[in-house]
């Protein structure tokens, strides 16, 4: 009976390491219609899932907002989060079409996942998406392999400096990513899904050559000998890992919310300074007090809106009860705070 097969090739590495170049080359080398002398087994279909392109679409084509300097705005982060969900949905839809009953003709598919994937948990998301699909199509043959592009930080930064506009990533972001990147390592806890991986090293400024596809081809073929299995009931160890991941996400969410609150409060401190320079120090102390109070109730921090934080700040500066309508008080101070709040809401 004809049986289709699919291979997932996940590319991971720093921005500027050459992932997108490899993805484009893979699309050319692996397509059966390609007029190349390939030492690889070409596929009937090659699909590239480009996370950056998806994120750009999620942000309505705006790309990264360079006006924010070295930080991503809340809009950038929201587009990034949405892109990860959209990419996994696109992967599942691609597999669904490939393995549909109408397409059982021994056809082969290569899906290239193009993203930084610098954390193991990000790569695990893709693997689990495949397992979720297998729950509905248990006879499907899907392999999973990883190509880790290892490039020195200074080379990535130099390449990034040549990029312009939305394609240029803040150097601080790349540096932080380099400090936290987790290369594929099957010896790590809950990393057995990374069994089939290769490391592509590029220590120069030169582009990576196409000879790397010999190694990639071998990795893909080996992974096809041991395809992904549908996920079974979670073991105690897996449940512990899931709880750890949930806690990590909670901490990350809390951190992002605290950064937003602090950014808003600093803007309001500036508003006070414009209205009355003598009260700048008092305003900064008020900012610190609110930050301290918010940290004490971290379980509810996600429910604190920007308007609520501005209310707390304004009422403290005006010396009135937090329940009072501070915006009805007509003073230069309230006018500056109102203006800064509206500007913050519009830009973030």
ZATORLO-421808 format. One line per field, with one value per residue (C-alpha): residue number from 1; residue in three letters; x, y, z. Coordinates in nm, 2 decimals, always signed. Each point is the difference from the previous one (the first is absolute). Example, Ala and Ser with C-alpha at 12.3 -4.5 7.8 and 13.67 -1.06 7.14 Angstrom:
BEGIN
nr: (1 | 2)
rest: (ALA | SER)
c1: (+1.23 | +0.14)
c2: (-0.45 | +0.34)
c3: (+0.78 | -0.07)
This chain:
BEGIN
nr: (1 | 2 | 3 | 4 | 5 | 6 | 7 | 8 | 9 | 10 | 11 | 12 | 13 | 14 | 15 | 16 | 17 | 18 | 19 | 20 | 21 | 22 | 23 | 24 | 25 | 26 | 27 | 28 | 29 | 30 | 31 | 32 | 33 | 34 | 35 | 36 | 37 | 38 | 39 | 40 | 41 | 42 | 43 | 44 | 45 | 46 | 47 | 48 | 49 | 50 | 51 | 52 | 53 | 54 | 55 | 56 | 57 | 58 | 59 | 60 | 61 | 62 | 63 | 64 | 65 | 66 | 67 | 68 | 69 | 70 | 71 | 72 | 73 | 74 | 75 | 76 | 77 | 78 | 79 | 80 | 81 | 82 | 83 | 84 | 85 | 86 | 87 | 88 | 89 | 90 | 91 | 92 | 93 | 94 | 95 | 96 | 97 | 98 | 99 | 100 | 101 | 102 | 103 | 104 | 105 | 106 | 107 | 108 | 109 | 110 | 111 | 112 | 113 | 114 | 115 | 116 | 117 | 118 | 119 | 120 | 121 | 122 | 123 | 124 | 125 | 126 | 127 | 128 | 129 | 130 | 131 | 132 | 133 | 134 | 135 | 136 | 137 | 138 | 139 | 140 | 141 | 142 | 143 | 144 | 145 | 146 | 147 | 148 | 149 | 150 | 151 | 152 | 153 | 154 | 155 | 156 | 157 | 158 | 159 | 160 | 161 | 162 | 163 | 164 | 165 | 166 | 167 | 168 | 169 | 170 | 171 | 172 | 173 | 174 | 175 | 176 | 177 | 178 | 179 | 180 | 181 | 182 | 183 | 184 | 185 | 186 | 187 | 188 | 189 | 190 | 191 | 192 | 193 | 194 | 195 | 196 | 197 | 198 | 199 | 200 | 201 | 202 | 203 | 204 | 205 | 206 | 207 | 208 | 209 | 210 | 211 | 212 | 213 | 214 | 215 | 216 | 217 | 218 | 219 | 220 | 221 | 222 | 223 | 224 | 225 | 226 | 227 | 228 | 229 | 230 | 231 | 232 | 233 | 234 | 235 | 236 | 237 | 238 | 239 | 240 | 241 | 242 | 243 | 244 | 245 | 246 | 247 | 248 | 249 | 250 | 251 | 252 | 253 | 254 | 255 | 256 | 257 | 258 | 259 | 260 | 261 | 262 | 263 | 264 | 265 | 266 | 267 | 268 | 269 | 270 | 271 | 272 | 273 | 274 | 275 | 276 | 277 | 278 | 279 | 280 | 281 | 282 | 283 | 284 | 285 | 286 | 287 | 288 | 289 | 290 | 291 | 292 | 293 | 294 | 295 | 296 | 297 | 298 | 299 | 300 | 301 | 302 | 303 | 304 | 305 | 306 | 307 | 308 | 309 | 310 | 311 | 312 | 313 | 314 | 315 | 316 | 317 | 318 | 319 | 320 | 321 | 322 | 323 | 324 | 325 | 326 | 327 | 328 | 329 | 330 | 331 | 332 | 333 | 334 | 335 | 336 | 337 | 338 | 339 | 340 | 341 | 342 | 343 | 344 | 345 | 346 | 347 | 348)
rest: (UNK | UNK | UNK | UNK | UNK | UNK | UNK | UNK | UNK | UNK | UNK | UNK | UNK | UNK | UNK | UNK | UNK | UNK | UNK | UNK | UNK | UNK | UNK | UNK | UNK | UNK | UNK | UNK | UNK | UNK | UNK | UNK | UNK | UNK | UNK | UNK | UNK | UNK | UNK | UNK | UNK | UNK | UNK | UNK | UNK | UNK | UNK | UNK | UNK | UNK | UNK | UNK | UNK | UNK | UNK | UNK | UNK | UNK | UNK | UNK | UNK | UNK | UNK | UNK | UNK | UNK | UNK | UNK | UNK | UNK | UNK | UNK | UNK | UNK | UNK | UNK | UNK | UNK | UNK | UNK | UNK | UNK | UNK | UNK | UNK | UNK | UNK | UNK | UNK | UNK | UNK | UNK | UNK | UNK | UNK | UNK | UNK | UNK | UNK | UNK | UNK | UNK | UNK | UNK | UNK | UNK | UNK | UNK | UNK | UNK | UNK | UNK | UNK | UNK | UNK | UNK | UNK | UNK | UNK | UNK | UNK | UNK | UNK | UNK | UNK | UNK | UNK | UNK | UNK | UNK | UNK | UNK | UNK | UNK | UNK | UNK | UNK | UNK | UNK | UNK | UNK | UNK | UNK | UNK | UNK | UNK | UNK | UNK | UNK | UNK | UNK | UNK | UNK | UNK | UNK | UNK | UNK | UNK | UNK | UNK | UNK | UNK | UNK | UNK | UNK | UNK | UNK | UNK | UNK | UNK | UNK | UNK | UNK | UNK | UNK | UNK | UNK | UNK | UNK | UNK | UNK | UNK | UNK | UNK | UNK | UNK | UNK | UNK | UNK | UNK | UNK | UNK | UNK | UNK | UNK | UNK | UNK | UNK | UNK | UNK | UNK | UNK | UNK | UNK | UNK | UNK | UNK | UNK | UNK | UNK | UNK | UNK | UNK | UNK | UNK | UNK | UNK | UNK | UNK | UNK | UNK | UNK | UNK | UNK | UNK | UNK | UNK | UNK | UNK | UNK | UNK | UNK | UNK | UNK | UNK | UNK | UNK | UNK | UNK | UNK | UNK | UNK | UNK | UNK | UNK | UNK | UNK | UNK | UNK | UNK | UNK | UNK | UNK | UNK | UNK | UNK | UNK | UNK | UNK | UNK | UNK | UNK | UNK | UNK | UNK | UNK | UNK | UNK | UNK | UNK | UNK | UNK | UNK | UNK | UNK | UNK | UNK | UNK | UNK | UNK | UNK | UNK | UNK | UNK | UNK | UNK | UNK | UNK | UNK | UNK | UNK | UNK | UNK | UNK | UNK | UNK | UNK | UNK | UNK | UNK | UNK | UNK | UNK | UNK | UNK | UNK | UNK | UNK | UNK | UNK | UNK | UNK | UNK | UNK | UNK | UNK | UNK | UNK | UNK | UNK | UNK | UNK | UNK | UNK | UNK | UNK | UNK | UNK | UNK | UNK | UNK | UNK | UNK | UNK | UNK | UNK | UNK | UNK | UNK | UNK | UNK | UNK | UNK | UNK | UNK | UNK | UNK | UNK)
c1: (+0.00 | +0.14 | +0.14 | +0.10 | +0.29 | +0.09 | +0.33 | +0.01 | +0.33 | +0.03 | +0.27 | +0.13 | +0.27 | +0.05 | -0.13 | +0.26 | +0.13 | -0.13 | -0.32 | -0.21 | +0.27 | +0.00 | -0.38 | -0.01 | +0.28 | -0.19 | -0.31 | +0.21 | +0.21 | -0.28 | -0.27 | -0.03 | -0.04 | +0.33 | +0.26 | +0.29 | +0.25 | -0.13 | +0.14 | -0.32 | -0.33 | -0.22 | -0.35 | -0.34 | -0.07 | +0.21 | -0.16 | +0.18 | -0.16 | +0.17 | -0.08 | +0.13 | -0.22 | -0.30 | +0.08 | +0.03 | -0.34 | -0.15 | +0.13 | -0.16 | +0.32 | +0.16 | +0.29 | +0.21 | -0.04 | +0.35 | -0.12 | +0.00 | +0.38 | +0.13 | -0.33 | -0.30 | -0.33 | -0.31 | -0.13 | +0.32 | -0.04 | -0.36 | +0.07 | +0.28 | -0.24 | -0.27 | +0.26 | +0.09 | -0.36 | -0.06 | +0.31 | -0.10 | -0.35 | +0.15 | +0.22 | -0.30 | -0.20 | +0.29 | +0.02 | -0.38 | +0.00 | +0.30 | -0.15 | -0.36 | -0.16 | -0.02 | +0.38 | +0.13 | +0.24 | +0.34 | +0.07 | +0.28 | -0.01 | +0.27 | -0.10 | +0.27 | -0.07 | +0.20 | +0.04 | +0.26 | -0.14 | +0.28 | -0.19 | -0.06 | -0.36 | -0.06 | +0.12 | -0.21 | -0.31 | +0.05 | +0.06 | -0.31 | -0.20 | +0.10 | -0.10 | -0.34 | -0.05 | +0.09 | -0.28 | -0.24 | +0.21 | +0.19 | +0.12 | +0.18 | +0.38 | +0.15 | +0.37 | +0.16 | +0.35 | +0.19 | +0.27 | +0.18 | +0.19 | +0.29 | +0.15 | +0.21 | -0.19 | +0.23 | -0.07 | -0.38 | +0.02 | +0.21 | -0.25 | -0.29 | +0.17 | -0.03 | -0.38 | -0.24 | -0.34 | -0.22 | +0.26 | +0.25 | -0.02 | +0.12 | +0.35 | -0.08 | -0.28 | +0.25 | +0.25 | -0.25 | -0.12 | +0.36 | +0.03 | -0.31 | +0.01 | -0.04 | +0.16 | -0.17 | +0.13 | -0.17 | +0.17 | -0.20 | -0.33 | -0.30 | +0.21 | -0.03 | -0.20 | +0.33 | +0.16 | +0.04 | +0.20 | +0.31 | +0.21 | +0.11 | +0.30 | +0.08 | +0.29 | +0.05 | -0.18 | -0.06 | -0.34 | -0.05 | +0.06 | -0.26 | +0.22 | -0.18 | -0.29 | +0.19 | +0.00 | -0.36 | -0.11 | +0.16 | -0.17 | -0.34 | +0.04 | +0.10 | -0.30 | -0.23 | +0.11 | -0.13 | -0.30 | -0.20 | -0.25 | -0.33 | +0.01 | -0.11 | -0.13 | +0.25 | +0.24 | +0.07 | +0.33 | -0.18 | -0.27 | +0.28 | +0.16 | -0.33 | -0.05 | +0.36 | -0.08 | -0.33 | +0.19 | +0.26 | -0.27 | -0.17 | +0.33 | +0.06 | -0.35 | +0.05 | +0.33 | -0.15 | -0.29 | +0.24 | +0.21 | -0.31 | -0.11 | +0.35 | +0.01 | -0.34 | +0.10 | +0.32 | -0.20 | -0.23 | +0.30 | +0.12 | -0.35 | +0.03 | +0.35 | -0.15 | -0.28 | +0.22 | +0.37 | +0.02 | -0.22 | +0.20 | +0.17 | -0.33 | -0.15 | +0.29 | -0.04 | -0.38 | +0.10 | +0.22 | -0.28 | -0.25 | +0.25 | +0.06 | -0.37 | -0.06 | +0.27 | -0.16 | -0.31 | +0.15 | -0.29 | -0.23 | +0.24 | -0.13 | -0.34 | +0.15 | -0.08 | +0.21 | -0.29 | +0.00 | +0.37 | -0.03 | -0.29 | +0.22 | +0.28 | -0.21 | -0.19 | +0.31 | +0.15 | -0.31 | -0.04 | -0.35 | -0.17 | +0.06 | -0.38 | -0.03 | -0.03 | +0.34 | -0.06 | -0.28 | +0.26 | +0.11 | +0.37 | +0.32 | +0.11 | -0.31 | +0.00 | +0.36 | -0.08 | -0.31 | +0.20 | +0.28 | -0.24 | -0.18 | +0.33 | +0.11 | -0.32 | +0.02 | +0.36 | -0.01)
c2: (+0.00 | +0.34 | +0.19 | +0.36 | +0.12 | +0.34 | +0.13 | +0.30 | +0.18 | +0.26 | +0.27 | +0.17 | +0.25 | +0.37 | +0.27 | +0.05 | -0.36 | -0.09 | -0.19 | +0.18 | -0.06 | -0.37 | -0.01 | +0.16 | -0.23 | -0.30 | +0.10 | +0.01 | -0.31 | -0.23 | +0.08 | -0.26 | +0.26 | +0.16 | +0.00 | -0.08 | -0.28 | -0.11 | -0.27 | +0.00 | -0.18 | +0.27 | +0.04 | +0.04 | +0.31 | +0.24 | +0.24 | +0.27 | +0.14 | +0.33 | +0.13 | +0.35 | +0.03 | -0.11 | +0.25 | +0.28 | -0.09 | -0.02 | +0.36 | +0.11 | +0.01 | +0.25 | -0.22 | +0.09 | +0.36 | +0.14 | +0.32 | -0.19 | -0.03 | -0.32 | -0.14 | -0.16 | +0.18 | -0.18 | -0.01 | -0.18 | -0.25 | -0.06 | -0.07 | -0.23 | -0.20 | -0.02 | -0.11 | -0.31 | -0.11 | +0.07 | -0.18 | -0.32 | +0.02 | +0.03 | -0.30 | -0.21 | +0.12 | -0.09 | -0.35 | -0.04 | +0.07 | -0.22 | -0.30 | +0.04 | -0.30 | +0.17 | +0.04 | -0.35 | -0.05 | -0.07 | +0.38 | +0.15 | +0.33 | +0.21 | +0.27 | +0.25 | +0.19 | +0.32 | +0.18 | +0.06 | -0.28 | +0.09 | -0.17 | -0.37 | +0.07 | +0.18 | -0.30 | -0.23 | +0.19 | -0.10 | -0.36 | -0.01 | +0.16 | -0.30 | -0.24 | +0.18 | -0.06 | -0.36 | -0.05 | +0.06 | -0.18 | -0.28 | -0.17 | +0.31 | -0.02 | +0.33 | +0.04 | +0.28 | +0.13 | +0.32 | +0.20 | +0.22 | +0.27 | +0.09 | +0.34 | +0.23 | +0.29 | +0.26 | -0.14 | +0.01 | +0.36 | +0.10 | -0.15 | +0.16 | +0.34 | -0.03 | -0.05 | +0.30 | +0.08 | -0.28 | -0.26 | +0.16 | -0.15 | +0.20 | -0.12 | -0.03 | -0.25 | -0.22 | +0.03 | -0.11 | -0.28 | -0.12 | -0.01 | -0.22 | -0.22 | -0.38 | -0.20 | -0.34 | -0.25 | -0.34 | -0.05 | +0.28 | -0.08 | -0.04 | +0.05 | -0.34 | +0.16 | +0.16 | -0.33 | +0.08 | +0.32 | +0.14 | +0.30 | +0.22 | +0.21 | +0.32 | +0.19 | +0.25 | +0.29 | -0.21 | -0.15 | -0.36 | -0.23 | -0.25 | -0.30 | +0.01 | -0.17 | -0.33 | +0.01 | +0.13 | -0.28 | -0.27 | +0.15 | +0.00 | -0.36 | -0.12 | +0.18 | -0.17 | -0.34 | +0.10 | +0.23 | +0.19 | -0.20 | +0.13 | +0.13 | -0.23 | +0.09 | +0.22 | -0.17 | +0.15 | +0.15 | +0.15 | +0.15 | +0.15 | +0.15 | +0.14 | +0.17 | +0.14 | +0.14 | +0.15 | +0.17 | +0.13 | +0.15 | +0.15 | +0.16 | +0.13 | +0.14 | +0.17 | +0.14 | +0.14 | +0.16 | +0.16 | +0.14 | +0.16 | +0.14 | +0.14 | +0.16 | +0.16 | +0.13 | +0.15 | +0.18 | +0.14 | +0.11 | +0.19 | +0.17 | +0.11 | +0.15 | +0.20 | +0.13 | +0.07 | -0.08 | +0.02 | -0.31 | -0.22 | -0.18 | -0.05 | -0.14 | -0.25 | -0.12 | -0.04 | -0.22 | -0.22 | -0.03 | -0.12 | -0.24 | -0.15 | -0.03 | -0.17 | -0.25 | -0.11 | -0.11 | -0.16 | -0.25 | +0.29 | +0.22 | -0.11 | +0.15 | +0.35 | +0.22 | +0.30 | +0.22 | -0.15 | +0.05 | +0.37 | +0.04 | -0.12 | +0.23 | +0.31 | -0.04 | -0.04 | +0.31 | +0.20 | -0.12 | -0.13 | -0.34 | -0.26 | -0.02 | +0.37 | +0.13 | +0.15 | +0.10 | +0.24 | +0.21 | +0.28 | +0.06 | +0.01 | -0.32 | -0.20 | +0.14 | -0.12 | -0.34 | -0.04 | +0.09 | -0.24 | -0.28 | +0.04 | +0.02 | -0.32 | -0.18 | +0.11 | -0.11 | -0.32)
c3: (+0.00 | -0.09 | +0.30 | +0.01 | +0.21 | +0.15 | +0.14 | +0.24 | -0.01 | +0.27 | -0.04 | +0.32 | +0.07 | +0.06 | -0.23 | -0.27 | +0.02 | -0.35 | +0.08 | -0.26 | -0.26 | +0.07 | -0.01 | -0.35 | -0.12 | +0.14 | -0.19 | -0.32 | +0.06 | +0.12 | -0.25 | -0.27 | -0.27 | +0.10 | -0.28 | +0.24 | +0.04 | +0.34 | +0.21 | +0.20 | -0.04 | -0.14 | +0.13 | -0.18 | +0.21 | +0.21 | +0.24 | +0.19 | +0.31 | +0.07 | +0.34 | -0.07 | -0.31 | +0.21 | +0.28 | -0.26 | -0.13 | +0.35 | +0.06 | -0.33 | -0.19 | +0.24 | +0.11 | +0.30 | +0.12 | -0.01 | +0.17 | +0.33 | +0.00 | +0.14 | +0.13 | -0.16 | +0.05 | +0.14 | -0.36 | -0.11 | +0.28 | -0.07 | -0.37 | +0.11 | +0.22 | -0.26 | -0.26 | +0.20 | +0.02 | -0.37 | -0.10 | +0.18 | -0.14 | -0.35 | +0.07 | +0.10 | -0.30 | -0.23 | +0.15 | -0.02 | -0.38 | -0.06 | +0.18 | -0.11 | -0.15 | -0.34 | -0.01 | +0.08 | -0.29 | +0.17 | -0.02 | +0.22 | +0.18 | +0.17 | +0.24 | +0.10 | +0.32 | -0.02 | +0.34 | +0.27 | +0.22 | +0.25 | +0.29 | +0.02 | +0.10 | -0.33 | -0.20 | +0.22 | -0.10 | -0.36 | +0.09 | +0.21 | -0.28 | -0.21 | +0.27 | +0.03 | -0.37 | +0.03 | +0.25 | -0.29 | -0.26 | +0.18 | -0.32 | -0.13 | -0.02 | +0.12 | +0.08 | +0.21 | -0.03 | +0.10 | -0.16 | +0.25 | -0.18 | +0.24 | -0.10 | +0.23 | +0.15 | -0.16 | -0.35 | +0.06 | +0.13 | -0.30 | -0.24 | +0.19 | -0.03 | -0.38 | +0.03 | -0.02 | +0.12 | +0.13 | -0.07 | +0.25 | +0.35 | +0.30 | +0.08 | +0.37 | -0.09 | -0.20 | +0.29 | +0.26 | -0.23 | -0.04 | +0.38 | +0.04 | -0.31 | +0.06 | -0.28 | -0.07 | +0.26 | +0.04 | +0.34 | +0.15 | +0.20 | -0.23 | -0.31 | -0.16 | -0.28 | -0.11 | -0.08 | -0.37 | -0.03 | -0.17 | +0.08 | -0.29 | +0.10 | -0.19 | +0.16 | -0.28 | -0.16 | -0.31 | -0.09 | +0.08 | -0.30 | -0.14 | +0.09 | +0.34 | -0.16 | +0.00 | +0.38 | +0.01 | -0.23 | +0.22 | +0.30 | -0.17 | -0.12 | +0.35 | +0.15 | -0.25 | +0.13 | +0.34 | -0.06 | +0.25 | +0.21 | +0.12 | +0.35 | +0.27 | +0.35 | +0.18 | +0.24 | +0.34 | -0.13 | -0.30 | +0.23 | +0.21 | -0.31 | -0.11 | +0.34 | -0.03 | -0.34 | +0.12 | +0.29 | -0.24 | -0.22 | +0.31 | +0.10 | -0.35 | -0.02 | +0.34 | -0.11 | -0.33 | +0.20 | +0.25 | -0.28 | -0.15 | +0.34 | +0.06 | -0.35 | +0.06 | +0.34 | -0.13 | -0.26 | +0.27 | +0.21 | -0.31 | -0.02 | +0.37 | -0.08 | -0.28 | +0.22 | +0.31 | -0.01 | +0.38 | +0.04 | -0.23 | +0.28 | +0.18 | -0.32 | -0.04 | +0.36 | -0.07 | -0.30 | +0.22 | +0.26 | -0.26 | -0.16 | +0.35 | +0.07 | -0.33 | +0.05 | +0.33 | -0.18 | -0.31 | -0.05 | -0.10 | -0.18 | -0.34 | +0.10 | +0.06 | -0.30 | -0.10 | +0.10 | +0.35 | +0.04 | -0.11 | +0.24 | +0.29 | -0.10 | -0.06 | +0.32 | +0.21 | -0.16 | +0.05 | +0.36 | -0.05 | +0.05 | -0.27 | -0.06 | -0.09 | -0.35 | -0.05 | -0.36 | +0.10 | +0.19 | -0.24 | +0.07 | -0.21 | +0.17 | -0.09 | -0.35 | -0.05 | +0.15 | -0.21 | -0.32 | +0.09 | +0.07 | -0.33 | -0.19 | +0.17 | -0.09 | -0.36 | -0.04 | +0.20)
